[in-house]
Amino acid sequence: MRTLQVIYLEGKQRLQKAGNESPAFDAICLFEHVFHMNRQDLMVHGNTRQATVEQETEFFSLIEQRAKKRPLQYILGEWPFLDFHLKMGEGVLIAREDTTVLVETAAKLMQTKQAKVLDLCAGTGAVGLGIASLLSTVNVTCVEKYPSAFTYLQQNIALCKEQGIENVVAVQGDILSEAFASAFQGVDAIVSNPPYIETAVLPTLQEEVQKEPTTALDGGEDGLLFYRAIADIWIPKIKTGGIVAVEIGEGQETDVAHLFTNAGVEQIQFEKDSGNIVRVVAGIKS
């Protein structure tokens, strides 16, 4: 049997050889997952403790998956978002740090303590659950169309309830459908991280991003398909004084702001992510 330090270093080297952009980080995440030891434990005990054959086999199996560009979040099966964890895997969009900007912006804008919130294109539920974690008195309905993503949404609502995040429910439906939207009236806030990548751009995305569901990425020919639906179908459901806040792709802020302004949204504001890119468009329903 080999020591934990030797095994970790070999895993990192395999990822480096495969061209992984963050081999040390990914290797330690996979190491922690298999051995239930953190980085500090590895530093202290790595040269004295040995792995079992079963542990070594499992670790290198995960390393191989990562070397083949399977997203780290899918391999681990869950990932932190804000102060809680979300389950995720093939069939649902990975919840990324950039999306915290949307959650925090929406939470700041909400003035109604008992706000009725709709999270459209919910995926893992990161946005809706994030808002509920910051504002404990809101009632959030997360809407997701696709069965695979909807399953993760339901699991995450249950998981987060155990973590004290309540008043969140899941509804399966197509936000492009006016018939489906007719069931919702008088909401205080609509939030969404919809598909916003232009269809023609999808084949050029990083290999591991292409392993995420196309349905969660494809925003139509110009990337604005879902923003038009939000403007035309959903913004009319918002009460006067209510809010709308959406995540956008780089350079889409002017087009999305125009759509929302024409739909009766005022006080449009843009919020940037950690990379200084405008990531959120938000405003107040007039």
N, C-alpha and C positions, 0 to 999 in steps of 0.2 A: 504493500500500500504506500501511496505517496502523501507528502504533507500537503496541507491546505494551501500554503503559499505557492508551492510548485504548481498545483492544479490551477489556482487563480491566474498566475502569470502565463501559463500555457493558454488558458482561455482568452486572456487579453491579447496575446500574440496572434492567436488564430483570427481574432476579429481585426487586428491591424492588417494582417495579410490579406483579408477579404475586402479591405478598403473601408471599413467602418469608420464613421466620422468621430465617434466618441468611444473608443474601445475600452478605456479604463472605467468609465462610468457604466457602460452597458455590462461589462464583465462583473463589476462589483454588485450591480443590481441582481444579476442572475445568480451570483454567488450567495447573496443574502437570501434569495428565494429558496435555494436548494439546502443551504447549510444552516439557515436561521441564525446567522452571525452577521454583525455589522462590520464596517470598515475597521473600527477600533479593535474589535475582537480578532480580526484577521491579523492586524499588526502585532497584537500581543501573543496570540496563540498559533499563528500561521505556520511557524517553523517547528512546532512541537506536536501539534495534533494532526492526525491522519484521517483521510476520508475512507469511507467504505467503498467497495466496488460499486454498489448500487448508487451511492451519491455521486461518484465520479462519472458514472455512465449517464446519469440524469443531467448533470451539469454540462457535459460536453454535447449532449443532445440539444440542450437549449442554446448553447453557443453556436452550434451548427445552424439552427433555425435563424438565429440573429445574423449569422454570416450570409445567409441566403435572403436577407433584407425583410424577413418577417418583422413587423413592428414590435418593439420591445414591450409596449403596453399589451399587445395581444398575447405575447408569450407569457407574461406575468399574470394576465387575466384581470388585473385591476390596476388603478393608477390614482395617485392623490390629485384632488382638485380643491382649491381653497383649503378648508380645514377638514375635509372628509375624503373618503375613498369611493371610487366608482368602478364597478365591474365593466369590462369591455373586452371585445374580441372581434373576430371576423363578422362582418355584417353591421357594424356600427362605427360611426365616425369617432376618432380618438378625441377626447376632450383635452384641449391645449391651454397653456397658460395665457395666451392672448385673449381667450374668451373670458377671463376674469374681468377684463376691462368692461365688457358688456354687462356682466352681473353687477359690478360696483356702480356703474353709471345708472342703470335702471333703479337700483336700490336707493341711490341718492335723490333721484327725481321723484320717487313716489311720495305723495303727501297724504294719501289715505291709509290709515293704519290697518284697516280691514280690507285692503285692496284685493280685488279679484283679478288675477293675473293669468294670461295665456302665454305659454311657451310653445311657439310653433316650430315644427321641424326639430323636435326635442332631442332625438337621438338618445344618448345616455341619460339625458335629463339634467346635464350639468348646469345649464342656465337656470332652469326653474328651481332645482334643488339648491343652487347657490343663492338665489334670491331668498328662498325660504330659510336658509341658514342664517342670513343676515337680518331678515325681518320676520320674526316668529309669528306675527299675527296675520300675515297674508294667506290667501288661499290660491294655490297654483294648480292650473290644469295644464299638463304637458301633452301635446298632440304629436303623434308620430304615425306615419303611414305604413312603414315596412315591417313585416312580422319579426324579422331577425333583430332589428333595432328595438322594436317594441318590447321584445322579451327582456333585453338588457334594461330598458327603461323601467319595467315593472320590478325587476330584481333590484335596481338601484333605489327605487322609492322605498322598497321594503328594507334594504340595507341601511339607508339613511334614517329611516324611522327608528331603527335600533340605536342610531347615533344621536337621536333627539331632534331630527328634522322632520316635522310633521306638516299636515295640511297640504299635501301634494298628491294629486291623482293623475292617472294616465288614461288617455282616450286615444283610440286608434282611428285615424281618418286622414283624408287628403286635403291639405290646405288650399290646393288649387280648385277645389270643388265648392261652388257657391251653395249647392244644396247642403253640403256638410256644414258650411259656415253659418247657415241660417239658424242653427240650433244655439248659437252664441249671441247674446245681446248684453249691452250695458257693462262692458268690462272696463276696469280701471287702467290696465296696462297690457300691452302686447310686446313681447320680447321674442327675438328669433336670431338664430345663427343658421340661416338657410344655405342651401347649395349656391355658390356664387362664382364658380370658375367657368369660363367660357368653354363650350363643348370642344372646340378645336384645340384648346390648350391641354386638355386632359392627357393625351399621349406623351406630352413633354414633361409631365410632372416627375419628381423623383420616384425611383422604382418602389420604394417602400410606401410612399403616399398612394401609388396606384394599387396597392393591396387593400386600401380602404374602399368601402362601397362607392361605386360610381354614382349611385342615386343620392349620396350625401354630398357629392362634389359638383355635379353637373348643373350649372345654373342657366343652361340654354345657350343659344347662339351668342348672345351678348353678355351673359352672366347675370342678367337682371330679371329673369323670368319670375322668380319668387318675390322679388321686391315689388314688381307690378301687381302680383296677386295680393300682397300685403296692403298696398296702397288702394287697390280697387275693391277688394272683398273684405278685408279685415279692419282697416282703420275706421270705416264707418261704424264698426261695433264698439268703438271706444267712446266712453262718456266724455263730455266736454270737460276739459281740464285734465283728462287722463293722459297717459304717455305711451309713446312707441319708441323702442330702442332696438337696433339691429346691428349685428356684426356684418362687416363688408370686406371685400377684397381690396387690395391696394389700388388706389386711383378711382374707386367707384363712388366716392363721397358726393361729388357734384351731381351725378345722375340720380342717385338715390334721394338726395335732398330735394331735387326737382320733383321727383315722383311724389314724395311725401308732402311737399308744399302744395302741390296741385290737389292733394287729397284732404287738405284742410289742417295740416300740421304747421304749427308756428314755433318760434323760438328754437329753430334748428341748431343743434350743436354737434361738433365733432370731437371725438376723444381719441387720443393716440395710444398705441401700445408701447412696450418697452423698447421697440426698435424705431420709435419716432414716426411710425406709419399710422395714418388715420385708420382706425379699426372699428369705430362705432359711429353711427349716425342716430341721433335721438331728437325728440321734440315733443311738444305739447299739442293735444288735439283742441282745436278752436271750437 
